[in-house]
């Protein structure tokens, strides 16, 4: 059996960065990381990430807007 370690993510309300990595974005959106990667690849999801050195960075403001959470 595989055990997973619990990751701690900054609550979206307390996030000060403008963009976050795929793992915390997926956690906040209640989606799997691979779902967000598919959105980025096919460019058909509700959010568009930017690419920084080949890595995805998801805009916090857009995540908040999508979830209906005030900044």
Buried (B, 14 or more C-beta within 10 A) or exposed (E): EEEEEEEEBBEBEEBEEEBBBBEBBBBBBEBEBEBBBEBBEEEEBEBEBEEEEEEBBBBBEBBBBBEEEEE
